[in-house]
Amino acid sequence: MLFVCYVTIDPEARDESLARFMEHGVAGPSGVKLHGAWISLTQQETWSIFESDSAEAIMALFEPWTDLNVHQIAPVMDFDGLKKFLEARS
């Protein structure tokens, strides 16, 4: 399943978040495939798209950052998937 994650970084936690990123990166655990990640030019928001069938793997990916950042994660589908879903309902 595909997920999108929107992260807000508190300005007071920005430097620590960036330092942690430089030291550890964002290594995806087994069971999570990261499709891409982006940060705003203000360095206070990030977006990522990843794939996983495991809630535990998703938790392992984001848990090391939850002391600094607020994460909003939502399951998503591409438009081809949407089209197939809508056609099947007809």
PDB file with one MODEL, atoms N, CA, C and O in Angstrom:
MODEL        1
ATOM      1  N   MET A   1       0.844  -1.163   0.000  1.00  0.00           N
ATOM      2  CA  MET A   1       0.000   0.000   0.000  1.00  0.00           C
ATOM      3  C   MET A   1       0.893   1.231   0.000  1.00  0.00           C
ATOM      4  O   MET A   1       1.940   1.255   0.647  1.00  0.00           O
ATOM      5  N   LEU A   2       0.462   2.260  -0.741  1.00  0.00           N
ATOM      6  CA  LEU A   2       1.191   3.525  -0.787  1.00  0.00           C
ATOM      7  C   LEU A   2       0.718   4.467   0.311  1.00  0.00           C
ATOM      8  O   LEU A   2      -0.461   4.489   0.663  1.00  0.00           O
ATOM      9  N   PHE A   3       1.650   5.242   0.843  1.00  0.00           N
ATOM     10  CA  PHE A   3       1.350   6.236   1.864  1.00  0.00           C
ATOM     11  C   PHE A   3       2.059   7.533   1.511  1.00  0.00           C
ATOM     12  O   PHE A   3       3.121   7.531   0.890  1.00  0.00           O
ATOM     13  N   VAL A   4       1.451   8.635   1.917  1.00  0.00           N
ATOM     14  CA  VAL A   4       2.114   9.932   1.846  1.00  0.00           C
ATOM     15  C   VAL A   4       2.241  10.433   3.280  1.00  0.00           C
ATOM     16  O   VAL A   4       1.331  10.268   4.092  1.00  0.00           O
ATOM     17  N   CYS A   5       3.372  11.039   3.572  1.00  0.00           N
ATOM     18  CA  CYS A   5       3.595  11.579   4.908  1.00  0.00           C
ATOM     19  C   CYS A   5       3.959  13.049   4.788  1.00  0.00           C
ATOM     20  O   CYS A   5       4.861  13.420   4.038  1.00  0.00           O
ATOM     21  N   TYR A   6       3.254  13.870   5.530  1.00  0.00           N
ATOM     22  CA  TYR A   6       3.537  15.298   5.626  1.00  0.00           C
ATOM     23  C   TYR A   6       4.060  15.543   7.032  1.00  0.00           C
ATOM     24  O   TYR A   6       3.417  15.174   8.015  1.00  0.00           O
ATOM     25  N   VAL A   7       5.223  16.163   7.123  1.00  0.00           N
ATOM     26  CA  VAL A   7       5.866  16.391   8.410  1.00  0.00           C
ATOM     27  C   VAL A   7       6.044  17.884   8.622  1.00  0.00           C
ATOM     28  O   VAL A   7       6.488  18.597   7.722  1.00  0.00           O
ATOM     29  N   THR A   8       5.699  18.353   9.806  1.00  0.00           N
ATOM     30  CA  THR A   8       6.029  19.718  10.186  1.00  0.00           C
ATOM     31  C   THR A   8       7.117  19.661  11.253  1.00  0.00           C
ATOM     32  O   THR A   8       7.068  18.857  12.184  1.00  0.00           O
ATOM     33  N   ILE A   9       8.093  20.535  11.085  1.00  0.00           N
ATOM     34  CA  ILE A   9       9.227  20.601  11.994  1.00  0.00           C
ATOM     35  C   ILE A   9       9.119  21.911  12.765  1.00  0.00           C
ATOM     36  O   ILE A   9       9.131  22.990  12.173  1.00  0.00           O
ATOM     37  N   ASP A  10       9.016  21.815  14.062  1.00  0.00           N
ATOM     38  CA  ASP A  10       8.972  23.003  14.900  1.00  0.00           C
ATOM     39  C   ASP A  10      10.260  23.795  14.688  1.00  0.00           C
ATOM     40  O   ASP A  10      11.344  23.212  14.687  1.00  0.00           O
ATOM     41  N   PRO A  11      10.162  25.109  14.510  1.00  0.00           N
ATOM     42  CA  PRO A  11      11.383  25.889  14.301  1.00  0.00           C
ATOM     43  C   PRO A  11      12.441  25.660  15.383  1.00  0.00           C
ATOM     44  O   PRO A  11      13.638  25.705  15.098  1.00  0.00           O
ATOM     45  N   GLU A  12      12.012  25.419  16.602  1.00  0.00           N
ATOM     46  CA  GLU A  12      12.964  25.179  17.688  1.00  0.00           C
ATOM     47  C   GLU A  12      13.635  23.817  17.571  1.00  0.00           C
ATOM     48  O   GLU A  12      14.684  23.594  18.176  1.00  0.00           O
ATOM     49  N   ALA A  13      13.042  22.894  16.796  1.00  0.00           N
ATOM     50  CA  ALA A  13      13.611  21.552  16.616  1.00  0.00           C
ATOM     51  C   ALA A  13      14.316  21.398  15.274  1.00  0.00           C
ATOM     52  O   ALA A  13      14.887  20.346  14.988  1.00  0.00           O
ATOM     53  N   ARG A  14      14.280  22.443  14.450  1.00  0.00           N
ATOM     54  CA  ARG A  14      14.840  22.329  13.102  1.00  0.00           C
ATOM     55  C   ARG A  14      16.310  21.939  13.106  1.00  0.00           C
ATOM     56  O   ARG A  14      16.699  21.011  12.396  1.00  0.00           O
ATOM     57  N   ASP A  15      17.126  22.620  13.882  1.00  0.00           N
ATOM     58  CA  ASP A  15      18.559  22.335  13.872  1.00  0.00           C
ATOM     59  C   ASP A  15      18.846  20.905  14.323  1.00  0.00           C
ATOM     60  O   ASP A  15      19.695  20.228  13.742  1.00  0.00           O
ATOM     61  N   GLU A  16      18.147  20.447  15.348  1.00  0.00           N
ATOM     62  CA  GLU A  16      18.317  19.068  15.816  1.00  0.00           C
ATOM     63  C   GLU A  16      17.849  18.073  14.753  1.00  0.00           C
ATOM     64  O   GLU A  16      18.496  17.047  14.544  1.00  0.00           O
ATOM     65  N   SER A  17      16.739  18.362  14.086  1.00  0.00           N
ATOM     66  CA  SER A  17      16.246  17.479  13.017  1.00  0.00           C
ATOM     67  C   SER A  17      17.263  17.376  11.892  1.00  0.00           C
ATOM     68  O   SER A  17      17.539  16.283  11.398  1.00  0.00           O
ATOM     69  N   LEU A  18      17.821  18.513  11.487  1.00  0.00           N
ATOM     70  CA  LEU A  18      18.805  18.502  10.402  1.00  0.00           C
ATOM     71  C   LEU A  18      20.087  17.796  10.829  1.00  0.00           C
ATOM     72  O   LEU A  18      20.689  17.075  10.033  1.00  0.00           O
ATOM     73  N   ALA A  19      20.508  17.993  12.069  1.00  0.00           N
ATOM     74  CA  ALA A  19      21.705  17.306  12.570  1.00  0.00           C
ATOM     75  C   ALA A  19      21.490  15.801  12.599  1.00  0.00           C
ATOM     76  O   ALA A  19      22.378  15.038  12.220  1.00  0.00           O
ATOM     77  N   ARG A  20      20.329  15.375  13.039  1.00  0.00           N
ATOM     78  CA  ARG A  20      20.017  13.945  13.089  1.00  0.00           C
ATOM     79  C   ARG A  20      19.978  13.366  11.670  1.00  0.00           C
ATOM     80  O   ARG A  20      20.458  12.258  11.430  1.00  0.00           O
ATOM     81  N   PHE A  21      19.402  14.127  10.739  1.00  0.00           N
ATOM     82  CA  PHE A  21      19.375  13.686   9.343  1.00  0.00           C
ATOM     83  C   PHE A  21      20.797  13.532   8.802  1.00  0.00           C
ATOM     84  O   PHE A  21      21.103  12.539   8.142  1.00  0.00           O
ATOM     85  N   MET A  22      21.664  14.502   9.075  1.00  0.00           N
ATOM     86  CA  MET A  22      23.040  14.429   8.575  1.00  0.00           C
ATOM     87  C   MET A  22      23.793  13.247   9.175  1.00  0.00           C
ATOM     88  O   MET A  22      24.636  12.645   8.511  1.00  0.00           O
ATOM     89  N   GLU A  23      23.491  12.914  10.424  1.00  0.00           N
ATOM     90  CA  GLU A  23      24.188  11.817  11.083  1.00  0.00           C
ATOM     91  C   GLU A  23      23.649  10.453  10.658  1.00  0.00           C
ATOM     92  O   GLU A  23      24.425   9.524  10.434  1.00  0.00           O
ATOM     93  N   HIS A  24      22.315  10.323  10.544  1.00  0.00           N
ATOM     94  CA  HIS A  24      21.716   9.011  10.317  1.00  0.00           C
ATOM     95  C   HIS A  24      20.990   8.872   8.984  1.00  0.00           C
ATOM     96  O   HIS A  24      20.706   7.752   8.559  1.00  0.00           O
ATOM     97  N   GLY A  25      20.682   9.983   8.314  1.00  0.00           N
ATOM     98  CA  GLY A  25      19.854   9.897   7.115  1.00  0.00           C
ATOM     99  C   GLY A  25      18.454   9.448   7.493  1.00  0.00           C
ATOM    100  O   GLY A  25      18.061   9.514   8.658  1.00  0.00           O
ATOM    101  N   VAL A  26      17.717   8.997   6.510  1.00  0.00           N
ATOM    102  CA  VAL A  26      16.389   8.439   6.764  1.00  0.00           C
ATOM    103  C   VAL A  26      16.396   7.035   6.181  1.00  0.00           C
ATOM    104  O   VAL A  26      15.913   6.799   5.073  1.00  0.00           O
ATOM    105  N   ALA A  27      16.943   6.129   6.933  1.00  0.00           N
ATOM    106  CA  ALA A  27      17.050   4.750   6.474  1.00  0.00           C
ATOM    107  C   ALA A  27      15.723   4.039   6.664  1.00  0.00           C
ATOM    108  O   ALA A  27      15.197   3.954   7.774  1.00  0.00           O
ATOM    109  N   GLY A  28      15.195   3.534   5.571  1.00  0.00           N
ATOM    110  CA  GLY A  28      13.950   2.774   5.649  1.00  0.00           C
ATOM    111  C   GLY A  28      14.214   1.388   6.207  1.00  0.00           C
ATOM    112  O   GLY A  28      15.135   0.705   5.760  1.00  0.00           O
ATOM    113  N   PRO A  29      13.429   0.970   7.164  1.00  0.00           N
ATOM    114  CA  PRO A  29      13.597  -0.379   7.705  1.00  0.00           C
ATOM    115  C   PRO A  29      13.122  -1.413   6.683  1.00  0.00           C
ATOM    116  O   PRO A  29      12.482  -1.074   5.688  1.00  0.00           O
ATOM    117  N   SER A  30      13.438  -2.640   6.942  1.00  0.00           N
ATOM    118  CA  SER A  30      12.941  -3.727   6.111  1.00  0.00           C
ATOM    119  C   SER A  30      11.415  -3.659   6.088  1.00  0.00           C
ATOM    120  O   SER A  30      10.779  -3.494   7.129  1.00  0.00           O
ATOM    121  N   GLY A  31      10.844  -3.785   4.920  1.00  0.00           N
ATOM    122  CA  GLY A  31       9.395  -3.738   4.802  1.00  0.00           C
ATOM    123  C   GLY A  31       8.844  -2.396   4.378  1.00  0.00           C
ATOM    124  O   GLY A  31       7.631  -2.250   4.226  1.00  0.00           O
ATOM    125  N   VAL A  32       9.725  -1.392   4.180  1.00  0.00           N
ATOM    126  CA  VAL A  32       9.298  -0.072   3.709  1.00  0.00           C
ATOM    127  C   VAL A  32      10.145   0.308   2.500  1.00  0.00           C
ATOM    128  O   VAL A  32      11.374   0.282   2.555  1.00  0.00           O
ATOM    129  N   LYS A  33       9.475   0.657   1.415  1.00  0.00           N
ATOM    130  CA  LYS A  33      10.173   1.152   0.232  1.00  0.00           C
ATOM    131  C   LYS A  33       9.871   2.635   0.103  1.00  0.00           C
ATOM    132  O   LYS A  33       8.722   3.025  -0.104  1.00  0.00           O
ATOM    133  N   LEU A  34      10.902   3.458   0.225  1.00  0.00           N
ATOM    134  CA  LEU A  34      10.749   4.902   0.106  1.00  0.00           C
ATOM    135  C   LEU A  34      10.807   5.271  -1.375  1.00  0.00           C
ATOM    136  O   LEU A  34      11.797   4.985  -2.049  1.00  0.00           O
ATOM    137  N   HIS A  35       9.746   5.906  -1.882  1.00  0.00           N
ATOM    138  CA  HIS A  35       9.691   6.304  -3.288  1.00  0.00           C
ATOM    139  C   HIS A  35      10.279   7.694  -3.502  1.00  0.00           C
ATOM    140  O   HIS A  35      10.738   8.006  -4.601  1.00  0.00           O
ATOM    141  N   GLY A  36      10.273   8.520  -2.485  1.00  0.00           N
ATOM    142  CA  GLY A  36      10.850   9.851  -2.605  1.00  0.00           C
ATOM    143  C   GLY A  36      10.555  10.668  -1.372  1.00  0.00           C
ATOM    144  O   GLY A  36       9.582  10.421  -0.660  1.00  0.00           O
ATOM    145  N   ALA A  37      11.418  11.657  -1.125  1.00  0.00           N
ATOM    146  CA  ALA A  37      11.224  12.550   0.015  1.00  0.00           C
ATOM    147  C   ALA A  37      11.733  13.929  -0.363  1.00  0.00           C
ATOM    148  O   ALA A  37      12.728  14.073  -1.073  1.00  0.00           O
ATOM    149  N   TRP A  38      11.026  14.943   0.128  1.00  0.00           N
ATOM    150  CA  TRP A  38      11.331  16.326  -0.208  1.00  0.00           C
ATOM    151  C   TRP A  38      11.205  17.195   1.041  1.00  0.00           C
ATOM    152  O   TRP A  38      10.432  16.892   1.949  1.00  0.00           O
ATOM    153  N   ILE A  39      11.977  18.276   1.068  1.00  0.00           N
ATOM    154  CA  ILE A  39      11.899  19.233   2.166  1.00  0.00           C
ATOM    155  C   ILE A  39      11.647  20.617   1.582  1.00  0.00           C
ATOM    156  O   ILE A  39      12.141  20.946   0.504  1.00  0.00           O
ATOM    157  N   SER A  40      10.876  21.421   2.301  1.00  0.00           N
ATOM    158  CA  SER A  40      10.604  22.787   1.845  1.00  0.00           C
ATOM    159  C   SER A  40      11.869  23.627   1.972  1.00  0.00           C
ATOM    160  O   SER A  40      12.796  23.277   2.702  1.00  0.00           O
ATOM    161  N   LEU A  41      11.886  24.724   1.259  1.00  0.00           N
ATOM    162  CA  LEU A  41      13.047  25.613   1.307  1.00  0.00           C
ATOM    163  C   LEU A  41      13.196  26.284   2.658  1.00  0.00           C
ATOM    164  O   LEU A  41      14.279  26.766   2.989  1.00  0.00           O
ATOM    165  N   THR A  42      12.132  26.326   3.447  1.00  0.00           N
ATOM    166  CA  THR A  42      12.223  26.862   4.810  1.00  0.00           C
ATOM    167  C   THR A  42      12.782  25.839   5.788  1.00  0.00           C
ATOM    168  O   THR A  42      13.100  26.174   6.929  1.00  0.00           O
ATOM    169  N   GLN A  43      12.902  24.593   5.344  1.00  0.00           N
ATOM    170  CA  GLN A  43      13.404  23.470   6.144  1.00  0.00           C
ATOM    171  C   GLN A  43      12.518  23.197   7.355  1.00  0.00           C
ATOM    172  O   GLN A  43      13.000  22.762   8.400  1.00  0.00           O
ATOM    173  N   GLN A  44      11.212  23.456   7.206  1.00  0.00           N
ATOM    174  CA  GLN A  44      10.289  23.207   8.307  1.00  0.00           C
ATOM    175  C   GLN A  44       9.144  22.288   7.917  1.00  0.00           C
ATOM    176  O   GLN A  44       8.245  22.047   8.723  1.00  0.00           O
ATOM    177  N   GLU A  45       9.161  21.767   6.689  1.00  0.00           N
ATOM    178  CA  GLU A  45       8.141  20.821   6.237  1.00  0.00           C
ATOM    179  C   GLU A  45       8.814  19.794   5.337  1.00  0.00           C
ATOM    180  O   GLU A  45       9.727  20.121   4.580  1.00  0.00           O
ATOM    181  N   THR A  46       8.356  18.555   5.426  1.00  0.00           N
ATOM    182  CA  THR A  46       8.810  17.532   4.489  1.00  0.00           C
ATOM    183  C   THR A  46       7.606  16.749   3.985  1.00  0.00           C
ATOM    184  O   THR A  46       6.554  16.712   4.623  1.00  0.00           O
ATOM    185  N   TRP A  47       7.786  16.130   2.833  1.00  0.00           N
ATOM    186  CA  TRP A  47       6.794  15.240   2.240  1.00  0.00           C
ATOM    187  C   TRP A  47       7.529  13.990   1.802  1.00  0.00           C
ATOM    188  O   TRP A  47       8.660  14.067   1.321  1.00  0.00           O
ATOM    189  N   SER A  48       6.901  12.849   1.963  1.00  0.00           N
ATOM    190  CA  SER A  48       7.493  11.605   1.474  1.00  0.00           C
ATOM    191  C   SER A  48       6.389  10.680   0.991  1.00  0.00           C
ATOM    192  O   SER A  48       5.244  10.747   1.437  1.00  0.00           O
ATOM    193  N   ILE A  49       6.771   9.827   0.075  1.00  0.00           N
ATOM    194  CA  ILE A  49       5.871   8.787  -0.429  1.00  0.00           C
ATOM    195  C   ILE A  49       6.591   7.471  -0.233  1.00  0.00           C
ATOM    196  O   ILE A  49       7.742   7.314  -0.638  1.00  0.00           O
ATOM    197  N   PHE A  50       5.909   6.528   0.389  1.00  0.00           N
ATOM    198  CA  PHE A  50       6.515   5.236   0.652  1.00  0.00           C
ATOM    199  C   PHE A  50       5.477   4.140   0.516  1.00  0.00           C
ATOM    200  O   PHE A  50       4.274   4.394   0.453  1.00  0.00           O
ATOM    201  N   GLU A  51       5.975   2.919   0.473  1.00  0.00           N
ATOM    202  CA  GLU A  51       5.119   1.754   0.274  1.00  0.00           C
ATOM    203  C   GLU A  51       5.421   0.734   1.359  1.00  0.00           C
ATOM    204  O   GLU A  51       6.579   0.478   1.687  1.00  0.00           O
ATOM    205  N   SER A  52       4.358   0.154   1.910  1.00  0.00           N
ATOM    206  CA  SER A  52       4.529  -0.878   2.930  1.00  0.00           C
ATOM    207  C   SER A  52       3.214  -1.596   3.168  1.00  0.00           C
ATOM    208  O   SER A  52       2.136  -1.031   2.980  1.00  0.00           O
ATOM    209  N   ASP A  53       3.319  -2.837   3.580  1.00  0.00           N
ATOM    210  CA  ASP A  53       2.152  -3.605   4.013  1.00  0.00           C
ATOM    211  C   ASP A  53       2.200  -3.865   5.518  1.00  0.00           C
ATOM    212  O   ASP A  53       1.407  -4.642   6.049  1.00  0.00           O
ATOM    213  N   SER A  54       3.141  -3.206   6.198  1.00  0.00           N
ATOM    214  CA  SER A  54       3.358  -3.481   7.615  1.00  0.00           C
ATOM    215  C   SER A  54       3.257  -2.212   8.449  1.00  0.00           C
ATOM    216  O   SER A  54       4.048  -1.285   8.273  1.00  0.00           O
ATOM    217  N   ALA A  55       2.294  -2.168   9.349  1.00  0.00           N
ATOM    218  CA  ALA A  55       2.164  -1.036  10.263  1.00  0.00           C
ATOM    219  C   ALA A  55       3.403  -0.914  11.145  1.00  0.00           C
ATOM    220  O   ALA A  55       3.848   0.194  11.444  1.00  0.00           O
ATOM    221  N   GLU A  56       3.957  -2.046  11.560  1.00  0.00           N
ATOM    222  CA  GLU A  56       5.151  -2.023  12.408  1.00  0.00           C
ATOM    223  C   GLU A  56       6.349  -1.416  11.675  1.00  0.00           C
ATOM    224  O   GLU A  56       7.134  -0.680  12.273  1.00  0.00           O
ATOM    225  N   ALA A  57       6.490  -1.721  10.386  1.00  0.00           N
ATOM    226  CA  ALA A  57       7.600  -1.158   9.608  1.00  0.00           C
ATOM    227  C   ALA A  57       7.446   0.350   9.446  1.00  0.00           C
ATOM    228  O   ALA A  57       8.428   1.090   9.506  1.00  0.00           O
ATOM    229  N   ILE A  58       6.209   0.802   9.241  1.00  0.00           N
ATOM    230  CA  ILE A  58       5.967   2.242   9.137  1.00  0.00           C
ATOM    231  C   ILE A  58       6.304   2.922  10.459  1.00  0.00           C
ATOM    232  O   ILE A  58       6.919   3.988  10.478  1.00  0.00           O
ATOM    233  N   MET A  59       5.902   2.308  11.549  1.00  0.00           N
ATOM    234  CA  MET A  59       6.218   2.870  12.869  1.00  0.00           C
ATOM    235  C   MET A  59       7.727   2.923  13.081  1.00  0.00           C
ATOM    236  O   MET A  59       8.239   3.901  13.627  1.00  0.00           O
ATOM    237  N   ALA A  60       8.439   1.892  12.660  1.00  0.00           N
ATOM    238  CA  ALA A  60       9.892   1.863  12.819  1.00  0.00           C
ATOM    239  C   ALA A  60      10.566   2.968  12.000  1.00  0.00           C
ATOM    240  O   ALA A  60      11.605   3.492  12.401  1.00  0.00           O
ATOM    241  N   LEU A  61       9.977   3.320  10.855  1.00  0.00           N
ATOM    242  CA  LEU A  61      10.536   4.383  10.028  1.00  0.00           C
ATOM    243  C   LEU A  61      10.404   5.751  10.689  1.00  0.00           C
ATOM    244  O   LEU A  61      11.345   6.544  10.669  1.00  0.00           O
ATOM    245  N   PHE A  62       9.250   6.028  11.270  1.00  0.00           N
ATOM    246  CA  PHE A  62       8.987   7.380  11.773  1.00  0.00           C
ATOM    247  C   PHE A  62       9.229   7.556  13.271  1.00  0.00           C
ATOM    248  O   PHE A  62       9.419   8.685  13.723  1.00  0.00           O
ATOM    249  N   GLU A  63       9.228   6.497  14.039  1.00  0.00           N
ATOM    250  CA  GLU A  63       9.359   6.608  15.494  1.00  0.00           C
ATOM    251  C   GLU A  63      10.606   7.359  15.941  1.00  0.00           C
ATOM    252  O   GLU A  63      10.527   8.119  16.906  1.00  0.00           O
ATOM    253  N   PRO A  64      11.760   7.183  15.286  1.00  0.00           N
ATOM    254  CA  PRO A  64      12.945   7.918  15.749  1.00  0.00           C
ATOM    255  C   PRO A  64      12.836   9.434  15.596  1.00  0.00           C
ATOM    256  O   PRO A  64      13.662  10.169  16.136  1.00  0.00           O
ATOM    257  N   TRP A  65      11.828   9.906  14.869  1.00  0.00           N
ATOM    258  CA  TRP A  65      11.692  11.339  14.622  1.00  0.00           C
ATOM    259  C   TRP A  65      10.533  11.977  15.396  1.00  0.00           C
ATOM    260  O   TRP A  65      10.380  13.198  15.367  1.00  0.00           O
ATOM    261  N   THR A  66       9.728  11.183  16.077  1.00  0.00           N
ATOM    262  CA  THR A  66       8.509  11.719  16.683  1.00  0.00           C
ATOM    263  C   THR A  66       8.761  12.619  17.886  1.00  0.00           C
ATOM    264  O   THR A  66       7.851  13.317  18.332  1.00  0.00           O
ATOM    265  N   ASP A  67       9.977  12.614  18.416  1.00  0.00           N
ATOM    266  CA  ASP A  67      10.279  13.535  19.505  1.00  0.00           C
ATOM    267  C   ASP A  67      10.534  14.954  18.987  1.00  0.00           C
ATOM    268  O   ASP A  67      10.530  15.909  19.762  1.00  0.00           O
ATOM    269  N   LEU A  68      10.756  15.089  17.671  1.00  0.00           N
ATOM    270  CA  LEU A  68      11.074  16.394  17.093  1.00  0.00           C
ATOM    271  C   LEU A  68      10.010  16.922  16.136  1.00  0.00           C
ATOM    272  O   LEU A  68       9.835  18.134  16.011  1.00  0.00           O
ATOM    273  N   ASN A  69       9.308  16.030  15.467  1.00  0.00           N
ATOM    274  CA  ASN A  69       8.444  16.417  14.359  1.00  0.00           C
ATOM    275  C   ASN A  69       7.029  15.872  14.527  1.00  0.00           C
ATOM    276  O   ASN A  69       6.800  14.907  15.256  1.00  0.00           O
ATOM    277  N   VAL A  70       6.090  16.510  13.839  1.00  0.00           N
ATOM    278  CA  VAL A  70       4.708  16.028  13.807  1.00  0.00           C
ATOM    279  C   VAL A  70       4.482  15.400  12.439  1.00  0.00           C
ATOM    280  O   VAL A  70       4.710  16.032  11.407  1.00  0.00           O
ATOM    281  N   HIS A  71       4.024  14.131  12.442  1.00  0.00           N
ATOM    282  CA  HIS A  71       3.841  13.363  11.212  1.00  0.00           C
ATOM    283  C   HIS A  71       2.354  13.134  10.944  1.00  0.00           C
ATOM    284  O   HIS A  71       1.603  12.720  11.827  1.00  0.00           O
ATOM    285  N   GLN A  72       1.956  13.412   9.719  1.00  0.00           N
ATOM    286  CA  GLN A  72       0.602  13.081   9.272  1.00  0.00           C
ATOM    287  C   GLN A  72       0.745  12.102   8.116  1.00  0.00           C
ATOM    288  O   GLN A  72       1.266  12.449   7.056  1.00  0.00           O
ATOM    289  N   ILE A  73       0.282  10.882   8.327  1.00  0.00           N
ATOM    290  CA  ILE A  73       0.452   9.811   7.344  1.00  0.00           C
ATOM    291  C   ILE A  73      -0.920   9.390   6.852  1.00  0.00           C
ATOM    292  O   ILE A  73      -1.844   9.183   7.640  1.00  0.00           O
ATOM    293  N   ALA A  74      -1.043   9.264   5.518  1.00  0.00           N
ATOM    294  CA  ALA A  74      -2.319   8.858   4.928  1.00  0.00           C
ATOM    295  C   ALA A  74      -2.075   7.848   3.819  1.00  0.00           C
ATOM    296  O   ALA A  74      -1.145   8.003   3.027  1.00  0.00           O
ATOM    297  N   PRO A  75      -2.915   6.804   3.759  1.00  0.00           N
ATOM    298  CA  PRO A  75      -2.833   5.889   2.618  1.00  0.00           C
ATOM    299  C   PRO A  75      -3.342   6.594   1.367  1.00  0.00           C
ATOM    300  O   PRO A  75      -4.300   7.365   1.428  1.00  0.00           O
ATOM    301  N   VAL A  76      -2.700   6.328   0.238  1.00  0.00           N
ATOM    302  CA  VAL A  76      -3.086   6.958  -1.021  1.00  0.00           C
ATOM    303  C   VAL A  76      -3.059   5.919  -2.145  1.00  0.00           C
ATOM    304  O   VAL A  76      -2.517   4.824  -1.991  1.00  0.00           O
ATOM    305  N   MET A  77      -3.658   6.294  -3.277  1.00  0.00           N
ATOM    306  CA  MET A  77      -3.566   5.468  -4.479  1.00  0.00           C
ATOM    307  C   MET A  77      -3.338   6.391  -5.666  1.00  0.00           C
ATOM    308  O   MET A  77      -3.680   7.573  -5.619  1.00  0.00           O
ATOM    309  N   ASP A  78      -2.761   5.848  -6.725  1.00  0.00           N
ATOM    310  CA  ASP A  78      -2.567   6.652  -7.922  1.00  0.00           C
ATOM    311  C   ASP A  78      -3.875   6.698  -8.724  1.00  0.00           C
ATOM    312  O   ASP A  78      -4.830   5.990  -8.406  1.00  0.00           O
ATOM    313  N   PHE A  79      -3.907   7.524  -9.749  1.00  0.00           N
ATOM    314  CA  PHE A  79      -5.142   7.709 -10.521  1.00  0.00           C
ATOM    315  C   PHE A  79      -5.523   6.460 -11.303  1.00  0.00           C
ATOM    316  O   PHE A  79      -6.707   6.238 -11.557  1.00  0.00           O
ATOM    317  N   ASP A  80      -4.544   5.632 -11.693  1.00  0.00           N
ATOM    318  CA  ASP A  80      -4.883   4.366 -12.353  1.00  0.00           C
ATOM    319  C   ASP A  80      -5.669   3.470 -11.396  1.00  0.00           C
ATOM    320  O   ASP A  80      -6.648   2.836 -11.790  1.00  0.00           O
ATOM    321  N   GLY A  81      -5.233   3.424 -10.141  1.00  0.00           N
ATOM    322  CA  GLY A  81      -5.956   2.650  -9.137  1.00  0.00           C
ATOM    323  C   GLY A  81      -7.346   3.202  -8.896  1.00  0.00           C
ATOM    324  O   GLY A  81      -8.300   2.442  -8.730  1.00  0.00           O
ATOM    325  N   LEU A  82      -7.467   4.523  -8.876  1.00  0.00           N
ATOM    326  CA  LEU A  82      -8.767   5.150  -8.708  1.00  0.00           C
ATOM    327  C   LEU A  82      -9.691   4.787  -9.858  1.00  0.00           C
ATOM    328  O   LEU A  82     -10.858   4.460  -9.640  1.00  0.00           O
ATOM    329  N   LYS A  83      -9.179   4.843 -11.076  1.00  0.00           N
ATOM    330  CA  LYS A  83      -9.986   4.510 -12.244  1.00  0.00           C
ATOM    331  C   LYS A  83     -10.480   3.078 -12.178  1.00  0.00           C
ATOM    332  O   LYS A  83     -11.653   2.816 -12.444  1.00  0.00           O
ATOM    333  N   LYS A  84      -9.602   2.144 -11.825  1.00  0.00           N
ATOM    334  CA  LYS A  84      -9.987   0.730 -11.706  1.00  0.00           C
ATOM    335  C   LYS A  84     -11.066   0.563 -10.618  1.00  0.00           C
ATOM    336  O   LYS A  84     -12.029  -0.181 -10.804  1.00  0.00           O
ATOM    337  N   PHE A  85     -10.899   1.244  -9.510  1.00  0.00           N
ATOM    338  CA  PHE A  85     -11.883   1.172  -8.430  1.00  0.00           C
ATOM    339  C   PHE A  85     -13.246   1.674  -8.899  1.00  0.00           C
ATOM    340  O   PHE A  85     -14.266   1.028  -8.662  1.00  0.00           O
ATOM    341  N   LEU A  86     -13.258   2.819  -9.559  1.00  0.00           N
ATOM    342  CA  LEU A  86     -14.528   3.405 -10.015  1.00  0.00           C
ATOM    343  C   LEU A  86     -15.168   2.546 -11.095  1.00  0.00           C
ATOM    344  O   LEU A  86     -16.389   2.389 -11.111  1.00  0.00           O
ATOM    345  N   GLU A  87     -14.369   1.988 -11.995  1.00  0.00           N
ATOM    346  CA  GLU A  87     -14.922   1.116 -13.043  1.00  0.00           C
ATOM    347  C   GLU A  87     -15.534  -0.136 -12.449  1.00  0.00           C
ATOM    348  O   GLU A  87     -16.560  -0.615 -12.932  1.00  0.00           O
ATOM    349  N   ALA A  88     -14.913  -0.675 -11.399  1.00  0.00           N
ATOM    350  CA  ALA A  88     -15.428  -1.895 -10.770  1.00  0.00           C
ATOM    351  C   ALA A  88     -16.767  -1.635 -10.065  1.00  0.00           C
ATOM    352  O   ALA A  88     -17.580  -2.548  -9.917  1.00  0.00           O
ATOM    353  N   ARG A  89     -16.986  -0.412  -9.641  1.00  0.00           N
ATOM    354  CA  ARG A  89     -18.243  -0.056  -8.966  1.00  0.00           C
ATOM    355  C   ARG A  89     -19.400   0.115  -9.961  1.00  0.00           C
ATOM    356  O   ARG A  89     -20.569   0.037  -9.581  1.00  0.00           O
ATOM    357  N   SER A  90     -19.072   0.343 -11.214  1.00  0.00           N
ATOM    358  CA  SER A  90     -20.116   0.614 -12.229  1.00  0.00           C
ATOM    359  C   SER A  90     -20.790  -0.655 -12.685  1.00  0.00           C
ATOM    360  O   SER A  90     -21.685  -0.610 -13.530  1.00  0.00           O
TER     361      SER A  90
ENDMDL
END
